[in-house]
């Protein structure tokens, strides 16, 4: 018992130290929020001065820029495609292109084409992100000190997916951060990093549950709340095996885990018949093994709360009871841009000391004379596209994300992620673009020669999120098997076009697509109706991808086909 008391005392000291050590950083951040434009000016000029002798800095005269206005006049807006040539050269090993610092890692993410984007991370840019994470951590430690009395269950993607031509690893930013944790901090996490590298997702999920259920978990952290729901649903499938493994300190041999990873995991496992007995008692009395019963000290769940994630949050209480949920912040591979300071809502304070920001009003995006606003010009209740300049070498970069201004913290906006931008959808983090759908469709039609009058992929959120492919075939006599082959081919091509779509399908975070066959003549009826409503004939275009599930209500269906 004295050993347990010693551990508890040590954890209490960690809480006190964390709050005391991080408090000055949080105080400096809060002071900066009183004059956000000045904080923005400082961070912008710092990045420009640092990279003034790079190829990009010389091209746009970074050395001569003395103000925010000077920067906006000298440097053009950019996006994933205009920056791609620079990023590809960096990935091949060229130096001093966008930043003076050498990349130590590349975050890989989908763009508007099937070629992934490689966003460089450097020691310098990582340090900037860590400063932001420290401030975020301060507010968590301040509001939820009890999380340090148990273990942290953090569920991320694995770090390394491959290596660039220059030999630098690329993969998931979240995994890169997890693997780079300080060893003392890492000891507070329940999962060995190797669990995240298990290629078979069912095996990975089993190991996550088997290892974490054996421990006293006090906080769960992952980007997508759907991952948490998925794990909870799988407990019943494996509960007896999990209890037996915990009792014997084993990992079942019929779980598909590579031998090298299995050996590393098994080093952390010890027989725990007492915990196994507790779990068996819960199962006997409650008839189901749920987190609210076996993790009674769970204090907070940290995950995305905005956009399409809200539907999953409604399901959490059935598994966890009354537990606090805090947004993990607006996080993209390109930039981390907000700091949630409470459990309320899905917003976070704009990270004004980490990146420089500009904002395009949502309604201006299609205009040639679009406005570009600074953080002090935003209005509560409005939506904006976010444009970032970062420590990692992105300049006036349109991420193609829409954010909503919820409120203000002092004079700084509190922002919430709403959705991907125009011609895009994201139900589970897949970031599917209309260009991906268009390329997939054309490849399938070129191969099959099927006559298609109309096609649209509709994002359907909810308990079983999926894409519905609305298709009106212009030919006759097509068999159900032919239509099913079309659906299968579209799924395969989308996986090829969008690496993140492929990931969320493999991870079981997104259900298989369905084919909804539109009755003949329905598209022409819809077109006629839209023209009568005022749409211009020459400009009439139906999207091949929409995030509006109500769009399918415009058509009458004759059959539905599933994989």
C-alpha positions in Angstrom: 0.0 0.0 0.0 2.9 2.3 0.7 4.1 1.8 -2.9 0.7 2.9 -4.2 0.7 6.0 -1.9 4.2 6.9 -3.2 3.0 6.7 -6.8 -0.1 8.9 -6.0 2.1 11.4 -4.2 4.5 11.5 -7.2 1.5 12.1 -9.6 0.2 14.8 -7.4 3.6 16.5 -7.6 3.6 16.2 -11.4 0.2 18.0 -11.5 1.5 20.8 -9.2 4.7 21.1 -11.2 2.9 21.1 -14.6 0.5 23.8 -13.5 3.3 25.9 -11.9 5.7 25.4 -14.8 3.1 26.1 -17.6 1.3 28.9 -15.9 3.7 31.7 -17.1 3.2 30.5 -20.7 -0.6 30.6 -20.3 -0.4 34.0 -18.7 1.7 35.3 -21.6 -0.8 33.8 -24.1 -3.7 35.4 -22.3 -1.9 38.8 -22.3 -1.3 38.5 -26.0 -5.0 37.9 -26.6 -5.7 41.5 -25.5 -3.8 42.8 -28.5 -3.9 39.9 -31.0 -2.8 42.0 -34.0 0.5 42.9 -32.3 1.1 39.2 -31.5 0.4 38.4 -35.1 2.8 41.1 -36.3 5.6 39.7 -34.1 5.2 36.1 -35.2 5.0 37.0 -38.9 8.1 39.1 -38.8 9.9 36.4 -36.9 9.2 33.8 -39.6 10.0 36.2 -42.4 13.3 37.2 -40.8 14.3 33.6 -40.3 13.6 32.6 -43.9 14.6 35.8 -45.7 17.5 34.1 -47.5 15.5 31.1 -48.8 14.6 30.8 -52.4 11.0 31.8 -51.6 12.2 34.6 -49.3 14.5 36.1 -51.9 11.8 35.8 -54.6 9.3 37.8 -52.6 11.6 40.2 -50.8 11.2 39.0 -47.2 14.2 41.2 -46.1 12.3 44.3 -47.2 9.0 43.5 -45.4 8.4 45.5 -42.3 4.7 45.2 -41.7 1.7 43.0 -42.1 0.4 45.1 -45.0 3.8 45.0 -46.7 3.7 41.2 -46.5 0.2 41.0 -48.0 1.2 43.2 -50.9 4.5 41.4 -51.6 3.5 37.7 -51.2 0.7 36.0 -53.2 -2.0 33.7 -51.8 -1.1 30.0 -52.2 -2.7 26.6 -51.9 -1.8 23.0 -52.0 -1.3 22.9 -55.8 0.7 26.2 -56.1 3.0 25.1 -53.2 3.3 21.5 -54.4 6.4 22.1 -56.6 8.3 23.6 -53.7 7.2 20.9 -51.3 8.2 18.1 -53.7 11.7 19.6 -54.1 12.1 19.7 -50.4 11.0 16.1 -50.1 13.6 15.2 -52.7 16.3 16.7 -50.5 16.7 20.3 -51.8 17.5 22.8 -49.1 16.8 26.4 -48.4 13.6 26.5 -50.5 10.9 27.6 -48.2 12.7 27.5 -44.8 16.2 27.5 -43.6 15.6 24.5 -41.3 16.1 21.0 -42.5 13.0 18.8 -42.3 13.1 15.9 -39.8 9.7 14.6 -40.8 6.9 15.1 -43.4 3.2 15.1 -42.5 1.5 13.3 -45.3 -2.0 14.4 -46.2 -4.5 14.4 -49.1 -4.7 17.2 -51.6 -7.0 17.9 -54.4 -5.2 15.3 -56.5 -4.3 11.7 -55.7 -0.7 12.7 -55.1 -0.3 13.2 -51.3 1.1 16.5 -49.9 4.2 16.3 -47.8 4.2 19.1 -45.2 7.7 19.5 -43.6 8.3 19.5 -39.9 11.5 20.9 -38.5 13.0 21.1 -35.1 12.1 24.7 -35.0 8.5 24.3 -36.2 8.0 21.3 -33.8 9.2 23.6 -31.0 6.5 26.1 -31.9 3.8 23.4 -31.9 5.1 22.2 -28.5 4.7 25.7 -27.1 1.1 25.7 -28.1 0.6 22.1 -26.8 2.0 23.2 -23.4 -0.5 26.0 -23.1 -3.3 23.6 -24.1 -2.0 21.2 -21.5 -2.0 23.9 -18.8 -5.8 24.4 -19.1 -6.4 20.6 -19.0 -4.2 20.2 -15.9 -5.8 23.2 -14.3 -9.4 22.0 -14.9 -8.8 18.3 -14.6 -6.0 17.6 -12.1 -7.2 14.1 -11.4 -6.3 12.8 -14.9 -2.7 12.4 -13.6 -3.9 9.9 -11.0 -4.3 7.2 -13.7 -3.2 6.5 -17.2 -3.7 8.4 -20.4 -5.2 6.5 -23.3 -4.1 8.3 -26.5 -5.1 6.7 -29.8 -3.2 8.0 -32.8 -2.0 6.9 -36.2 1.4 5.4 -36.6 4.2 7.8 -37.3 6.1 6.3 -40.3 4.4 5.3 -43.5 7.4 5.5 -45.7 10.4 7.6 -46.6 10.9 10.4 -49.1 13.6 10.3 -51.8 15.9 12.1 -49.4 15.4 9.5 -46.7 13.2 11.6 -44.3 10.2 9.7 -42.9 6.7 10.7 -43.7 3.4 9.8 -42.1 0.9 11.0 -39.5 1.6 14.2 -37.6 -0.2 12.7 -34.6 2.0 9.6 -34.5 5.1 11.8 -34.9 4.1 13.7 -31.8 3.3 10.6 -29.8 6.6 8.9 -30.5 8.5 12.1 -29.7 7.1 12.4 -26.2 9.4 13.0 -23.3 10.1 9.6 -21.6 8.7 10.8 -18.3 5.5 11.9 -20.0 5.4 8.8 -22.1 5.3 6.7 -18.9 1.9 8.1 -18.1 0.5 6.8 -21.4 -1.1 3.4 -21.3 -0.2 2.2 -24.9 3.2 1.3 -26.0 3.8 3.1 -29.3 4.2 -0.2 -31.1 0.5 -0.9 -30.8 -0.2 2.0 -33.2 2.0 0.2 -35.8 -0.1 -3.0 -36.0 -1.3 -3.1 -39.6 -4.4 -5.2 -39.1 -7.0 -2.8 -37.6 -9.0 -5.4 -35.7 -5.8 -6.6 -34.1 -4.8 -3.1 -33.3 -8.2 -2.4 -31.7 -8.1 -5.6 -29.7 -4.6 -4.7 -28.3 -5.8 -1.2 -27.4 -8.7 -2.6 -25.5 -6.8 -5.5 -23.9 -4.0 -3.2 -22.6 -6.1 -0.2 -21.6 -8.9 -2.1 -19.8 -6.3 -3.6 -17.5 -5.4 -0.1 -16.3 -7.0 2.8 -14.5 -7.6 5.1 -17.4 -8.4 8.7 -16.3 -8.4 10.4 -19.7 -8.9 9.4 -23.4 -7.3 11.5 -26.2 -7.9 11.0 -29.9 -8.8 13.2 -32.8 -12.0 11.4 -33.9 -14.7 10.5 -31.4 -15.9 7.9 -33.8 -12.8 5.9 -32.9 -13.9 5.8 -29.3 -17.4 4.7 -30.2 -16.0 2.0 -32.5 -13.8 0.6 -29.7 -16.7 0.6 -27.2 -18.8 -1.4 -29.7 -16.1 -4.0 -30.0 -15.8 -4.7 -26.3 -18.7 -7.1 -26.2 -17.2 -9.1 -29.1 -13.9 -9.7 -27.3 -14.8 -9.2 -23.6 -14.2 -12.9 -22.5 -10.9 -13.1 -24.3 -9.8 -9.8 -22.9 -10.5 -10.8 -19.3 -8.6 -14.1 -19.9 -5.6 -12.3 -21.4 -5.5 -9.9 -18.5 -5.7 -12.7 -16.0 -2.8 -14.6 -17.6 -0.7 -11.6 -18.7 -0.9 -12.7 -22.3 -1.9 -11.5 -25.8 -4.0 -14.2 -27.5 -2.0 -16.1 -30.1 -5.0 -15.9 -32.6 -4.7 -12.1 -32.7 -2.9 -11.1 -35.9 0.1 -9.1 -34.6 3.5 -9.2 -36.3 6.1 -11.2 -34.2 8.4 -8.3 -33.6 5.6 -6.0 -32.4 4.1 -8.8 -30.3 7.4 -9.3 -28.5 7.6 -5.6 -27.7 4.0 -5.5 -26.4 4.3 -8.6 -24.3 7.2 -7.0 -22.4 4.7 -4.7 -20.8 2.2 -7.4 -19.9 1.9 -9.0 -16.5 -0.6 -11.5 -15.0 -3.3 -9.6 -13.1 -5.9 -12.0 -11.8 -7.3 -9.4 -9.4 -8.2 -7.0 -12.2 -9.6 -9.9 -14.3 -11.8 -10.9 -11.3 -13.1 -7.3 -11.0 -14.0 -7.3 -14.7 -15.7 -10.7 -14.5 -17.8 -9.4 -11.5 -18.8 -6.3 -13.5 -19.8 -8.5 -16.4 -21.8 -10.9 -14.2 -23.6 -8.0 -12.4 -24.1 -5.5 -15.2 -24.4 -8.0 -18.1 -22.1 -5.8 -20.2 -18.6 -4.5 -19.9 -18.7 -0.8 -20.4 -16.1 2.0 -19.6 -18.4 3.7 -17.2 -18.1 0.5 -15.0 -14.4 -0.4 -15.4 -13.0 3.1 -15.6 -14.9 4.9 -12.8 -12.1 7.5 -12.5 -12.3 8.6 -16.1 -12.3 12.4 -15.9 -12.3 13.8 -19.4 -12.3 12.8 -23.1 -10.3 14.9 -25.4 -11.4 14.8 -29.1 -12.8 16.9 -31.9 -16.3 18.3 -31.1 -17.0 20.4 -34.1 -18.3 19.8 -37.6 -19.7 16.3 -38.4 -18.3 15.0 -35.1 -21.2 16.2 -33.0 -23.3 13.2 -33.9 -20.8 10.8 -32.3 -20.7 12.9 -29.1 -24.3 12.2 -28.4 -23.5 8.5 -28.1 -20.6 8.9 -25.6 -22.9 9.0 -22.4 -24.3 5.6 -23.1 -20.8 4.1 -22.8 -19.2 6.6 -20.3 -22.0 8.1 -18.3 -21.5 11.7 -17.4 -18.0 12.6 -18.4 -16.4 15.9 -19.5 -15.5 16.2 -23.1 -13.0 18.9 -24.3 -12.2 19.7 -27.9 -8.7 18.8 -28.9 -8.4 22.0 -31.0 -8.4 22.9 -34.6 -5.7 20.6 -35.9 -4.6 20.1 -39.5 -1.4 18.6 -40.9 -0.5 22.1 -42.1 -1.0 23.8 -38.8 -2.5 23.6 -35.3 -4.4 26.8 -34.8 -6.5 26.9 -31.7 -6.3 26.4 -27.9 -9.5 25.2 -26.2 -9.5 26.7 -22.6 -12.7 25.0 -21.2 -14.9 22.0 -21.8 -17.7 24.1 -23.1 -18.5 24.1 -26.8 -16.2 23.1 -29.7 -14.2 26.3 -30.0 -10.7 27.2 -29.1 -8.9 30.5 -28.9 -7.0 31.3 -32.1 -3.3 30.4 -31.6 -2.0 33.9 -32.4 1.5 33.2 -31.2 2.0 30.1 -33.3 0.9 31.0 -36.9 -0.1 34.2 -38.8 -3.6 34.1 -40.1 -5.8 35.7 -42.7 -9.5 35.0 -43.3 -11.7 35.0 -46.4 -15.4 35.5 -45.7 -17.2 32.3 -46.8 -19.5 34.3 -49.1 -16.5 35.9 -50.8 -14.8 32.7 -51.9 -16.2 32.7 -55.4 -15.5 36.4 -56.0 -12.5 37.9 -57.8 -12.4 40.8 -55.3 -12.6 38.6 -52.2 -11.8 40.3 -48.9 -8.9 39.1 -46.8 -9.4 39.9 -43.2 -7.1 39.9 -40.2 -8.0 38.4 -36.8 -9.2 41.7 -35.3 -11.7 42.1 -38.2 -13.7 39.0 -37.7 -17.3 38.9 -36.5 -19.0 36.6 -34.1 -21.4 34.2 -35.8 -19.7 34.4 -39.2 -17.9 31.7 -41.3 -14.5 32.1 -42.9 -11.9 30.2 -44.9 -8.6 30.2 -43.0 -5.3 31.2 -44.6 -2.1 30.5 -42.6 1.6 31.4 -42.6 3.6 28.9 -40.5 6.9 28.1 -38.9 7.1 25.1 -41.3 7.4 27.2 -44.5 3.8 27.8 -45.7 3.0 31.3 -46.7 -0.5 32.7 -47.1 -1.6 29.2 -47.6 -5.3 28.5 -48.0 -6.0 25.2 -46.2 -9.5 25.1 -47.7 -11.1 24.7 -44.3 -14.1 26.7 -43.1 -14.1 27.9 -39.5 -16.9 29.6 -37.4 -16.3 32.4 -34.9 -18.1 31.4 -31.7 -17.0 34.2 -29.4 -14.0 36.3 -28.4 -11.5 35.6 -25.6 -10.4 39.1 -24.7 -10.0 40.5 -28.2 -9.1 37.2 -29.9 -11.5 35.1 -31.8 -12.7 31.7 -30.5 -12.9 29.5 -33.6 -14.5 26.2 -34.4 -13.9 23.9 -37.4 -17.0 23.6 -39.5 -16.2 21.6 -42.6 -13.8 21.3 -45.5 -14.2 24.0 -48.1 -15.8 24.1 -51.5 -16.2 20.9 -53.5 -15.1 18.8 -50.5 -16.5 16.6 -47.8 -15.2 14.9 -44.7 -17.2 12.6 -42.5 -14.4 10.9 -40.6 -11.3 13.0 -41.5 -11.0 11.6 -45.0 -11.0 15.1 -46.8 -12.5 13.9 -50.0 -12.5 16.4 -52.9 -14.7 16.6 -55.9 -11.6 16.2 -58.0 -11.0 12.8 -56.4 -14.5 11.7 -57.2 -14.3 13.1 -60.8 -11.0 11.2 -61.4 -12.4 8.0 -60.0 -15.6 8.2 -62.0 -13.8 8.9 -65.2 -11.4 6.0 -64.7 -14.3 3.6 -64.0 -16.3 4.8 -67.0 -13.3 4.6 -69.3 -12.8 1.0 -68.3 -16.4 -0.2 -68.2 -18.0 2.0 -70.9 -21.2 2.2 -68.8 -23.7 4.9 -70.0 -24.2 7.4 -67.1 -26.6 10.3 -67.4 -25.9 11.7 -64.0 -23.7 11.0 -61.0 -23.2 12.6 -57.5 -21.5 11.3 -54.4 -23.5 12.4 -51.3 -21.9 12.5 -47.8 -24.3 10.9 -45.3 -23.4 11.5 -41.7 -24.8 9.9 -38.6 -24.4 6.6 -36.8 -23.3 4.8 -39.9 -21.5 7.5 -41.9 -21.0 6.6 -45.6 -21.2 8.0 -49.1 -24.2 7.4 -51.3 -23.5 7.3 -55.1 -26.5 8.6 -56.9 -26.5 7.4 -60.5 -28.9 7.6 -63.4 -27.8 5.1 -66.1 -28.9 6.1 -69.6 -28.7 2.6 -70.9 -31.2 -0.2 -70.5 -31.0 -3.8 -69.3 -28.1 -3.4 -66.9 -28.0 -6.3 -64.5 -27.8 -5.9 -60.7 -24.3 -7.5 -60.9 -23.1 -4.9 -63.4 -24.3 -2.1 -61.1 -22.7 -3.8 -58.1 -19.4 -4.0 -60.1 -19.7 -0.3 -60.8 -20.1 0.4 -57.1 -17.1 -1.8 -56.2 -15.0 -0.1 -58.9 -15.8 3.3 -57.6 -14.8 2.3 -54.1 -11.5 0.9 -55.3 -10.7 4.0 -57.3 -11.6 6.4 -54.5 -9.2 4.5 -52.2 -6.5 5.0 -54.9 -7.3 8.7 -55.3 -7.5 9.7 -51.6 -5.1 8.1 -49.2 -7.2 9.3 -46.2 -10.4 7.9 -47.6 -8.6 4.6 -47.8 -7.3 4.9 -44.2 -10.8 5.7 -42.7 -12.3 2.8 -44.6 -9.6 0.4 -43.3 -10.0 1.8 -39.8 -13.7 1.1 -40.0 -14.5 4.7 -39.2 -16.5 5.0 -42.4 -19.1 2.5 -43.7 -18.9 1.1 -47.2 -20.6 3.3 -49.9 -24.0 2.4 -51.3 -25.3 2.8 -54.9 -28.7 4.5 -55.2 -30.0 4.1 -58.8 -32.0 7.1 -59.9 -35.1 6.5 -62.0 -34.8 7.4 -65.6 -35.7 10.9 -66.4 -35.2 12.2 -62.9 -32.0 14.2 -63.7 -33.8 16.0 -66.6 -36.7 16.9 -64.3 -34.3 18.3 -61.7 -32.4 20.3 -64.4 -35.7 21.7 -65.7 -36.8 22.7 -62.3 -33.5 24.4 -61.5 -33.7 26.4 -64.7 -37.2 27.5 -63.9 -36.0 28.7 -60.6 -33.5 31.0 -62.3 -30.3 28.9 -62.9 -28.5 29.9 -66.1 -28.6 27.1 -68.7 -25.0 27.8 -69.8 -23.7 27.7 -66.2 -25.9 24.8 -64.9 -23.7 22.2 -63.2 -24.6 19.5 -60.7 -21.8 18.7 -58.2 -20.2 15.3 -58.4 -19.7 15.6 -54.6 -21.9 17.2 -52.0 -21.9 17.4 -48.2 -25.6 18.1 -48.2 -27.5 14.8 -47.5 -30.8 16.5 -48.5 -29.6 16.8 -52.1 -30.7 13.2 -52.7 -34.3 14.2 -51.9 -34.4 15.8 -55.3 -34.6 12.4 -57.0 -36.7 9.3 -57.0 -34.8 6.1 -56.6 -35.5 2.7 -58.2 -33.1 0.5 -56.3 -30.2 0.5 -53.8 -27.2 -1.7 -54.0 -24.6 -2.4 -51.3 -21.2 -4.0 -51.3 
